[in-house]
């Protein structure tokens, strides 16, 4: 018993010290303002470097992510393909459940539930602001999760996805792939955009229209899964499946 008590006491001292030490190696991440500032500096810096020397310079400004401006169908596609179709129907994970998820994640495990997507999105954002190694990613994800709600996690992730040099975020991807603003894309086009994003990562294939028949098969599976998850009516999904790939119409 004394050994157990000693071990618990030692853990209670060592764990906060490790957390503080590893956290001190990260950039400041105490608020959404900190995260926004770090992402803007990184993204605008890369866009600026790519724009140098180009005759037709594209916009380099990065706007603060706004979930309300995202097409609902895109959000539905994204959470469906991430395996979290009920992401916005469940409570945000917190307390012991969240702490346990982070601890098990460090050991290579992954408890089920929509908290998996919360951890994934927060982890990805921590990576984009400079986290290195599992401990820094875990602590960075915990900090980000503490001040971003579920909708903000999705919005920040979609707005900071790196797709190719200078093309960062789904708005830039829509312009590059379809020559349209994001809100102008149809369900069919949004499903094709989803193929370009994680976890599929077919950006280059969609951009260059490589093997459109195979891409269409993947797109139609994505639409079928969206309908199966009850995130769009079946008739809308089937109508979108009946459309040709956008790149074949150019």
BELLINPE-V576071 format. One record per backbone hydrogen bond with DSSP energy under -1.0 kcal/mol. CO is the residue of the C=O (numbers start at 1). NH is the residue of the N-H. If there is no record, write none. Layout:
((CO | NH) (CO | NH))
This chain:
((1 | 5) (2 | 6) (3 | 7) (4 | 8) (5 | 9) (6 | 10) (7 | 11) (8 | 12) (9 | 13) (10 | 14) (11 | 15) (13 | 17) (14 | 18) (15 | 19) (16 | 20) (17 | 21) (18 | 22) (19 | 23) (20 | 24) (22 | 25) (23 | 26) (31 | 35) (32 | 36) (33 | 37) (34 | 38) (35 | 39) (36 | 40) (37 | 41) (38 | 42) (39 | 43) (40 | 44) (41 | 45) (42 | 46) (43 | 47) (44 | 48) (45 | 49) (46 | 50) (47 | 51) (48 | 52) (51 | 54) (55 | 57) (66 | 69) (67 | 70) (71 | 75) (72 | 76) (73 | 77) (74 | 78) (75 | 79) (76 | 80) (77 | 81) (78 | 82) (79 | 84) (80 | 83) (84 | 87) (86 | 89) (95 | 99) (96 | 100) (97 | 101) (98 | 102) (99 | 103) (100 | 104) (101 | 105) (102 | 106) (103 | 107) (104 | 109) (105 | 108) (113 | 116) (114 | 118) (115 | 119) (116 | 120) (117 | 121) (118 | 122) (119 | 123) (120 | 124) (121 | 125) (122 | 126) (123 | 127) (124 | 128) (126 | 131) (127 | 130) (133 | 137) (134 | 138) (135 | 139) (136 | 140) (137 | 141) (138 | 142) (139 | 143) (140 | 144) (141 | 145) (142 | 146) (144 | 147) (144 | 148) (149 | 153) (150 | 154) (151 | 155) (152 | 156) (153 | 157) (154 | 158) (155 | 159) (158 | 170) (161 | 169) (164 | 167) (167 | 163) (167 | 164) (169 | 173) (170 | 174) (171 | 175) (172 | 176) (173 | 177) (174 | 178) (174 | 180) (175 | 179) (181 | 184) (182 | 185) (186 | 190) (187 | 191) (188 | 192) (189 | 193) (190 | 194) (191 | 195) (195 | 202) (197 | 200) (197 | 201) (202 | 206) (203 | 207) (204 | 208) (205 | 210) (211 | 215) (212 | 216) (213 | 217) (214 | 218) (215 | 219) (216 | 220) (217 | 221) (218 | 222) (219 | 223) (220 | 224) (221 | 225) (222 | 226) (223 | 227) (224 | 228) (225 | 229) (226 | 231) (227 | 230) (233 | 237) (234 | 238) (235 | 239) (236 | 240) (237 | 241) (238 | 242) (240 | 243) (245 | 248) (246 | 249))
